[in-house]
Amino acid sequence: MEATKIASYANALYAAHGDKAEAEAAQRANAALKEQKTGEAEAWQAVRGSIRRLRGPNQS
């Protein structure tokens, strides 16, 4: 997935779920791994990282 799409998904997920968005992305990544969709799981991990950067430092 390209960087602009990752950022777009991250922003949308964060707008919809707030501080729970990172957990949502992690759940989607795990679900993709269970279905052996490694490319999709990697994309969701990238979205998770982008959400983490959106939230800023000192957020757990």
KOLFI-651411 format. One record per atom (N, C-alpha, C, O): residue in one letter; atom name; x, y, z. Coordinates in Angstrom, 3 decimals. Layout:
N
SITE  residu  atome         u         v         w
SITE       a     CA         X         Y         Z
...
end
This chain:
60
SITE  residu  atome         u         v         w
SITE       m      N     0.863    -1.165     0.000
SITE       m     CA     0.000     0.000     0.000
SITE       m      C     0.911     1.230     0.000
SITE       m      O     1.925     1.268     0.697
SITE       e      N     0.543     2.200    -0.768
SITE       e     CA     1.363     3.403    -0.865
SITE       e      C     1.167     4.308     0.348
SITE       e      O     0.158     4.223     1.048
SITE       a      N     2.144     5.170     0.582
SITE       a     CA     2.170     6.015     1.780
SITE       a      C     0.942     6.916     1.902
SITE       a      O     0.447     7.133     3.008
SITE       t      N     0.448     7.436     0.793
SITE       t     CA    -0.716     8.325     0.879
SITE       t      C    -1.967     7.563     1.321
SITE       t      O    -2.784     8.092     2.075
SITE       k      N    -2.114     6.319     0.851
SITE       k     CA    -3.263     5.520     1.272
SITE       k      C    -3.149     5.145     2.747
SITE       k      O    -4.144     5.151     3.471
SITE       i      N    -1.941     4.820     3.188
SITE       i     CA    -1.728     4.490     4.598
SITE       i      C    -2.110     5.676     5.464
SITE       i      O    -2.817     5.519     6.460
SITE       a      N    -1.649     6.856     5.094
SITE       a     CA    -1.964     8.062     5.859
SITE       a      C    -3.462     8.337     5.845
SITE       a      O    -4.024     8.744     6.861
SITE       s      N    -4.108     8.121     4.716
SITE       s     CA    -5.543     8.342     4.598
SITE       s      C    -6.322     7.381     5.498
SITE       s      O    -7.230     7.801     6.215
SITE       y      N    -5.969     6.096     5.463
SITE       y     CA    -6.617     5.109     6.323
SITE       y      C    -6.390     5.459     7.787
SITE       y      O    -7.315     5.383     8.596
SITE       a      N    -5.163     5.843     8.131
SITE       a     CA    -4.835     6.178     9.517
SITE       a      C    -5.665     7.364     9.997
SITE       a      O    -6.211     7.338    11.100
SITE       n      N    -5.758     8.393     9.176
SITE       n     CA    -6.547     9.564     9.553
SITE       n      C    -8.022     9.222     9.721
SITE       n      O    -8.663     9.671    10.671
SITE       a      N    -8.555     8.435     8.808
SITE       a     CA    -9.964     8.058     8.882
SITE       a      C   -10.236     7.195    10.112
SITE       a      O   -11.232     7.396    10.808
SITE       l      N    -9.358     6.245    10.376
SITE       l     CA    -9.536     5.368    11.524
SITE       l      C    -9.423     6.153    12.828
SITE       l      O   -10.181     5.922    13.770
SITE       y      N    -8.478     7.074    12.871
SITE       y     CA    -8.287     7.889    14.075
SITE       y      C    -9.491     8.817    14.292
SITE       y      O    -9.914     9.040    15.427
SITE       a      N   -10.032     9.351    13.202
SITE       a     CA   -11.215    10.210    13.315
SITE       a      C   -12.419     9.411    13.807
SITE       a      O   -13.234     9.921    14.576
SITE       a      N   -12.531     8.173    13.371
SITE       a     CA   -13.673     7.345    13.738
SITE       a      C   -13.558     6.735    15.134
SITE       a      O   -14.557     6.606    15.842
SITE       h      N   -12.335     6.361    15.530
SITE       h     CA   -12.158     5.599    16.770
SITE       h      C   -11.358     6.323    17.852
SITE       h      O   -11.260     5.837    18.978
SITE       g      N   -10.792     7.470    17.520
SITE       g     CA   -10.020     8.214    18.515
SITE       g      C    -8.846     7.410    19.036
SITE       g      O    -8.115     6.792    18.262
SITE       d      N    -8.663     7.418    20.359
SITE       d     CA    -7.520     6.737    20.965
SITE       d      C    -7.558     5.224    20.812
SITE       d      O    -6.558     4.557    21.073
SITE       k      N    -8.682     4.675    20.398
SITE       k     CA    -8.796     3.222    20.207
SITE       k      C    -8.433     2.800    18.787
SITE       k      O    -8.476     1.614    18.460
SITE       a      N    -8.077     3.759    17.948
SITE       a     CA    -7.784     3.463    16.538
SITE       a      C    -6.574     2.560    16.378
SITE       a      O    -6.568     1.677    15.520
SITE       e      N    -5.554     2.771    17.191
SITE       e     CA    -4.352     1.942    17.076
SITE       e      C    -4.683     0.482    17.394
SITE       e      O    -4.202    -0.423    16.713
SITE       a      N    -5.487     0.254    18.404
SITE       a     CA    -5.905    -1.109    18.745
SITE       a      C    -6.743    -1.720    17.620
SITE       a      O    -6.618    -2.908    17.326
SITE       e      N    -7.580    -0.923    17.005
SITE       e     CA    -8.402    -1.399    15.878
SITE       e      C    -7.512    -1.845    14.719
SITE       e      O    -7.741    -2.897    14.122
SITE       a      N    -6.506    -1.044    14.407
SITE       a     CA    -5.578    -1.408    13.327
SITE       a      C    -4.828    -2.689    13.670
SITE       a      O    -4.611    -3.529    12.797
SITE       a      N    -4.431    -2.848    14.923
SITE       a     CA    -3.732    -4.060    15.358
SITE       a      C    -4.638    -5.276    15.218
SITE       a      O    -4.186    -6.338    14.789
SITE       q      N    -5.917    -5.131    15.577
SITE       q     CA    -6.856    -6.247    15.442
SITE       q      C    -7.033    -6.639    13.982
SITE       q      O    -7.105    -7.822    13.652
SITE       r      N    -7.103    -5.648    13.122
SITE       r     CA    -7.251    -5.938    11.681
SITE       r      C    -6.002    -6.614    11.129
SITE       r      O    -6.097    -7.495    10.274
SITE       a      N    -4.833    -6.206    11.615
SITE       a     CA    -3.582    -6.843    11.194
SITE       a      C    -3.560    -8.301    11.645
SITE       a      O    -3.189    -9.187    10.875
SITE       n      N    -3.956    -8.549    12.888
SITE       n     CA    -3.987    -9.925    13.398
SITE       n      C    -4.990   -10.786    12.638
SITE       n      O    -4.720   -11.952    12.352
SITE       a      N    -6.130   -10.221    12.317
SITE       a     CA    -7.133   -10.969    11.556
SITE       a      C    -6.596   -11.336    10.166
SITE       a      O    -6.827   -12.440     9.674
SITE       a      N    -5.885   -10.407     9.549
SITE       a     CA    -5.307   -10.683     8.228
SITE       a      C    -4.244   -11.774     8.320
SITE       a      O    -4.145   -12.623     7.434
SITE       l      N    -3.450   -11.752     9.390
SITE       l     CA    -2.437   -12.794     9.574
SITE       l      C    -3.082   -14.166     9.746
SITE       l      O    -2.589   -15.157     9.209
SITE       k      N    -4.172   -14.224    10.487
SITE       k     CA    -4.871   -15.498    10.677
SITE       k      C    -5.394   -16.054     9.362
SITE       k      O    -5.490   -17.269     9.184
SITE       e      N    -5.731   -15.158     8.443
SITE       e     CA    -6.213   -15.578     7.128
SITE       e      C    -5.056   -15.728     6.140
SITE       e      O    -5.271   -15.938     4.946
SITE       q      N    -3.828   -15.617     6.650
SITE       q     CA    -2.601   -15.750     5.859
SITE       q      C    -2.516   -14.722     4.743
SITE       q      O    -2.017   -15.012     3.655
SITE       k      N    -3.000   -13.533     5.016
SITE       k     CA    -2.913   -12.410     4.080
SITE       k      C    -1.810   -11.484     4.575
SITE       k      O    -2.080   -10.437     5.163
SITE       t      N    -0.571   -11.880     4.332
SITE       t     CA     0.559   -11.153     4.902
SITE       t      C     0.686    -9.734     4.366
SITE       t      O     1.055    -8.828     5.114
SITE       g      N     0.393    -9.526     3.108
SITE       g     CA     0.463    -8.182     2.541
SITE       g      C    -0.521    -7.238     3.207
SITE       g      O    -0.196    -6.091     3.512
SITE       e      N    -1.724    -7.736     3.427
SITE       e     CA    -2.746    -6.937     4.096
SITE       e      C    -2.364    -6.671     5.547
SITE       e      O    -2.582    -5.574     6.061
SITE       a      N    -1.795    -7.673     6.203
SITE       a     CA    -1.361    -7.505     7.589
SITE       a      C    -0.256    -6.456     7.692
SITE       a      O    -0.254    -5.637     8.611
SITE       e      N     0.672    -6.485     6.757
SITE       e     CA     1.745    -5.479     6.748
SITE       e      C     1.189    -4.082     6.532
SITE       e      O     1.665    -3.120     7.135
SITE       a      N     0.187    -3.966     5.677
SITE       a     CA    -0.437    -2.666     5.435
SITE       a      C    -1.096    -2.150     6.713
SITE       a      O    -0.970    -0.972     7.048
SITE       w      N    -1.799    -3.033     7.425
SITE       w     CA    -2.448    -2.607     8.668
SITE       w      C    -1.420    -2.250     9.736
SITE       w      O    -1.665    -1.364    10.554
SITE       q      N    -0.280    -2.922     9.741
SITE       q     CA     0.783    -2.558    10.682
SITE       q      C     1.316    -1.166    10.343
SITE       q      O     1.632    -0.384    11.241
SITE       a      N     1.414    -0.862     9.071
SITE       a     CA     1.856     0.471     8.657
SITE       a      C     0.829     1.526     9.067
SITE       a      O     1.195     2.618     9.503
SITE       v      N    -0.448     1.197     8.927
SITE       v     CA    -1.508     2.108     9.368
SITE       v      C    -1.389     2.316    10.876
SITE       v      O    -1.521     3.439    11.363
SITE       r      N    -1.143     1.249    11.603
SITE       r     CA    -0.978     1.345    13.059
SITE       r      C     0.170     2.282    13.419
SITE       r      O     0.038     3.114    14.317
SITE       g      N     1.287     2.150    12.726
SITE       g     CA     2.422     3.028    12.973
SITE       g      C     2.094     4.479    12.672
SITE       g      O     2.526     5.382    13.389
SITE       s      N     1.342     4.699    11.625
SITE       s     CA     0.939     6.054    11.265
SITE       s      C     0.014     6.649    12.330
SITE       s      O     0.122     7.829    12.663
SITE       i      N    -0.881     5.839    12.852
SITE       i     CA    -1.763     6.299    13.928
SITE       i      C    -0.946     6.649    15.158
SITE       i      O    -1.209     7.651    15.822
SITE       r      N     0.040     5.828    15.461
SITE       r     CA     0.903     6.097    16.609
SITE       r      C     1.593     7.446    16.465
SITE       r      O     1.729     8.194    17.434
SITE       r      N     2.027     7.749    15.245
SITE       r     CA     2.675     9.053    15.015
SITE       r      C     1.661    10.199    15.132
SITE       r      O     1.998    11.282    15.611
SITE       l      N     0.426     9.958    14.696
SITE       l     CA    -0.620    10.972    14.826
SITE       l      C    -0.910    11.288    16.294
SITE       l      O    -1.133    12.442    16.660
SITE       r      N    -0.902    10.262    17.115
SITE       r     CA    -1.208    10.445    18.535
SITE       r      C    -0.104    11.202    19.255
SITE       r      O    -0.358    11.864    20.261
SITE       g      N     1.115    11.109    18.748
SITE       g     CA     2.214    11.847    19.342
SITE       g      C     2.898    11.092    20.467
SITE       g      O     2.500     9.981    20.817
SITE       p      N     3.936    11.708    21.034
SITE       p     CA     4.707    11.059    22.091
SITE       p      C     3.925    10.967    23.394
SITE       p      O     2.949    11.685    23.611
SITE       n      N     4.378    10.071    24.242
SITE       n     CA     3.825     9.887    25.576
SITE       n      C     2.394     9.386    25.580
SITE       n      O     1.656     9.620    26.537
SITE       q      N     1.998     8.708    24.534
SITE       q     CA     0.681     8.081    24.487
SITE       q      C     0.878     6.586    24.600
SITE       q      O     1.770     6.037    23.952
SITE       s      N     0.098     5.929    25.378
SITE       s     CA     0.249     4.475    25.508
SITE       s      C    -0.760     3.745    24.686
SITE       s      O    -0.776     2.514    24.678
end
